[in-house]
Amino acid sequence: MFDFSDSLKPLDDFRQAALDARPDLRAAIQSIQESETNHKLAIADGSTDPTFSGWYTYNSSNNNPNGIQTLGLSVNVPLRIFDRNQGEKQRTQIDIGKSQQASEATRAQVFSDVDSAYAQIASNLELLKPYKAKYKDQSTRVRDTVTYSYEHGGASLIDMLSAQSDYRQLQLTYLQLIGSYLNSAGQLNLAVGREIIREVIP
């Protein structure tokens, strides 16, 4: 049957695992990166660059003996009177802010999911530990002792049946708690985004 591990890592470990594994959070982070790239592209599209040109001429005229060969160079620097593509720059800047807000909201939701599932599994473990450490063995000993006593005439049939009933009720409660633990473990795995708590089958 299924069992459980009574050790649980700190909450921060599960939070970090969720930050690394949750696909919705990765998508939100990628959205920020895409918005920042679009903003850089809008700035690049709106920029103007200086242009350089050069020329060389050969003039065989004898009128100007110093002007037979001419070398020239020019630089053209556009004046930024109007900012080109300003609307697209502003739109992409707004998109960055929206993406960052969406990422923070997703991050908060991830932490909320993990914290809730962690609290549930921690609560189940606190209920399970005394059953595993004490109550199961105790109920088995009581049942076996009363059964032995009944078989040798030291206890009544009612006593034996009562001990058997108590034993079965405790085993049923234990199995129900195991089921709750496995369910909360599944919820925590889902909140983290990968299987971080595995079912133990002894």
N, C-alpha and C positions, 0 to 999 in steps of 0.2 A: 504494500500500500504506500501511498505518498507520505513523505515525512517533511520536515522543515529544517532549515539551518537557523540556529538561534542567535547567530551573529549578524549584525546589520552595520554596513558602512555608514560613516557620517553623512548627513544630508548634503553637505557641500560637494561630496564626491558624485552624488546623483545629479545635482544641479549642473556640475561641469560636464558630466556625461551627456546630459540633455542638450547643453549648449553645443556640444560637438556633433550630436547625432540627429537632432530634430530637423526634419526636412523643411518644415515651415519657417523655422528660424534661419536656416541656410538660404532659403529663397528670399527672405526679407533682407538679409545682408547683401545678397547678390543684387537686389533691387537698388540698394544704396550705391553700390559700385557702378551699376549701369547709369544711374542718374548723374553721378559725378563724371563719368565718361562723356555723357551727352552734353554736360555743361562745358567741359573742356573743348569739345568739338564745336559748340556754339561760339565760344570765344575765338577759336581758331578760324572759323568761317567769317567772323566779323572783323578780323584784323587786316591791316594793310602792310605790305612789305616794301621797303625801298628797292628801286631797280638801278642796276649799274649797266653802263654801256661804254664801249670804247671803239675807236676807229683808227685807221691808218690810211694815208693817201700819199701817192707819189705824183708830183707835178713837174713836168719837164720844162716848164716855162722858165726863160732866162730873166724875166722881169724882176723876180725876187730870188736872188741866189740862196737866201736863207730859208725859203719856203718850198724847196723841192720835195722834201719828205716831211710829212705832218703826222704827229701822233696825238690823239685826243682821248679824253676820258670824261664821262659825265655821271652824276649821281642824281636820281629823282626820288625825293622823299615826299609822299602824299601827305597833305594836311588833313588832320582828323577834325574836320569841322562838324561832321555828323557821325555818330557812333553806329556803325553798320551792325545789323542783326541784334539790336538791343532787346527787342521783344523776345526772341528765342533765348537769349542769355537769361533774361528774367524768369521765363517759364521753366527753364531747366534748373535754375536756382531754387525755385519754389518746389519743384519735383524732389530735389534733394531733401528739403525739409520734410516733405510728406513721407518720403521713404524712411527717414530717420525716426519719425514719430511712429510709423507703422512697425518698424523694427523694435522699438522700445515697448510697444503694446504687445507684440508677439513674445518678446523676452519675458515680460511680466506674466503673460498667460502660461508660458512654459514653466516658470517658477511656481505659479499657482497650482498647476497640474501635478508637478513633482512633489510639492509640499503636502498637498492633500493626500496623494497616494502614499507618501512616506509616513504620514501620521497614522493612516489606517493600518499599514502593515506593522508599524511599531506597536500599535495598540493590540493587534492580534498576537504578536510575539509575547507581550507581557501576560496575556491570558494563557498562552500555550506553554510557556516555560514551566510553571508549577505542575501542570498536568504531566509533562514529560519527565520532570525531575523527581516528582513525588507521588502524585495522585494515581497514576497508572499502576505503578508497582505496588502501591499500598492497597488499591482495590483488588489486585490479583492475589496478594497475600491473604487478604481477608476472605476472599472467595475460596481459595484453596484450603485455608484453615477451617472454615465453617464446613466445607464439603467433607474434609477429612474427619472432622468431629462428628458430622452426621453419619458418615459411613461406619463409624465405630461407636455409635449410640450416644454420643455426647451432646448432640444438638438435634432439634426437631426439624421436620421437613419444612415448616414455615421459615425457620431461621436460614436454612440452606437456600430456599427459593428467594428469600429477601436478599441474601448476599449475592446470588446470581443476578437478580434484577438490578441491584446497585452497581454491580460490575458492568453489566451491559449498558446501563444508562450513562455511566462515566465514559465508557468506550465510544458511545454514540456522540456524546458531547465533545469528546476529543476529536473525533472525525469531522464533526461539523466545524470546529475551530480550524482544523487543517484545511477544510474547504474554503473557509473565509480567508485564511492566510494565502492560499494559492490564488484566490480571486484577487486579493489586494496586490499580490506579487505581479499578476498579469496587468493590473492597472498601472503599477509603477513602471513595468517594462514599457507599456504603451506611452506613459508620460515621458519617459526618458527617450524613447524612439528606437530602442534596441533591447535585446534580451540581456539584462544585467543581473537578474535573479533567476536562477534555474531551479526547476523542480527537482527535489531529491527523492529518489526511489531506492530505498534500502533493499 
